[in-house]
Amino acid sequence: MRSEMPIIRIKNLYFSYHDNPVLEDVNLEIDNGELASIVGPNGGGKTTLLKLILGLLKPQQGTIEIFNTTPEKARRKIGYMPQQTQLDPQFPISVLDVVLTGQIDRCGKGLTGGFPKAAAGIAQAALTEVGLGDFIQKSFNRLSGGQRQRVLIARALCTEPELLLLDEPTSNIDSRSEENLYETLARLNRKMTILLVSHDIGFVSQFVKSVICVNHQVIIHPTSQINGTIIKEIYGGDFNLIRHDHRCDHAGHSHHDPLSGNRKQL
């Protein structure tokens, strides 16, 4: 049973790069079991906020508690998929090898100690979670963009996290792959808290209850309140909002619910 207590608590946080303020007076709580999205303009502090939660950066002021402790001590409970993953397209690496890198911090004596005996089984289970259980021996470089993103999520799952942080998981994939990805995240959310960065408010709003708007400061909106005025305030100008869950055909407009798989005529 999920508790309602926050697993992320941020109070009065300030962070700057070389005296250039990035985040100011941030107060944020994320409850256990939540699926929330971080949105905002480029340079507004979204990725910086994730790195602060991971303990990769330290605030100049304020406090961060993750699972009632410091980010550094909580890190083994967190799975993280960064926005940019540098993999040489010519390097012959298998899907299993990519996912196993999520277990590197558990290797004895660094990499020379090898992976724990249970690592392969954990990697297989992580791939099964994202719907790629049969891809374990395939070449990573021959996968589609959507499949690669799911493999990278499996790598984050290889830490067996209670909190999953995803930075732009839908970048550079098509709309169908995006829909499959969110269906995967909806399933994973039954087991863990998920916080993801995305620019696609129209699509994300079908899956999350809260949208965390980050533009140097942080404001939380229920998805039911997101409208054109709020979007304009977030991004500082006009913004095109596209609904991916509607389709027009000869029978008229229809609405697709990606979680239930049902389609309703409108």
URQUI-V814572 format. One record per pair of residues at least 12 apart in sequence whose C-alpha atoms are under 6 Angstrom apart, sorted by the first residue. I is the first residue (numbers start at 1). GAP is how many residues later the second one is. If there is no record, write none. Layout:
BEGIN
I GAP
I GAP
END
This chain:
BEGIN
4 27
4 28
5 26
6 23
6 24
6 25
6 26
7 24
7 25
7 59
7 60
8 21
8 22
8 57
8 58
9 19
9 20
9 55
9 56
10 17
10 18
10 53
10 54
11 16
11 51
11 52
12 13
12 14
12 15
12 50
13 12
13 13
13 48
13 49
14 45
14 46
14 47
15 44
15 45
22 23
22 194
23 193
23 194
24 192
24 193
26 191
26 192
32 161
33 159
33 160
34 159
35 158
35 159
35 160
35 173
36 159
36 172
36 174
37 158
37 159
37 160
37 174
37 175
38 158
38 159
38 173
38 174
38 175
39 159
39 160
39 174
40 173
40 174
40 175
40 194
41 194
44 171
44 172
45 171
53 18
54 17
55 16
55 17
77 84
77 85
78 83
78 85
78 86
79 77
79 78
79 82
79 85
80 76
80 85
80 86
81 75
81 85
82 85
83 84
83 85
89 52
94 43
94 44
94 45
94 46
95 41
95 43
95 44
95 45
96 40
99 24
99 56
102 53
102 54
102 56
123 35
126 28
126 31
127 27
130 54
145 28
146 27
146 31
162 30
163 29
163 30
163 31
164 30
165 30
165 31
166 30
167 29
167 30
168 29
168 30
202 40
202 41
203 41
205 18
209 13
209 14
210 12
210 13
253 13
254 12
END
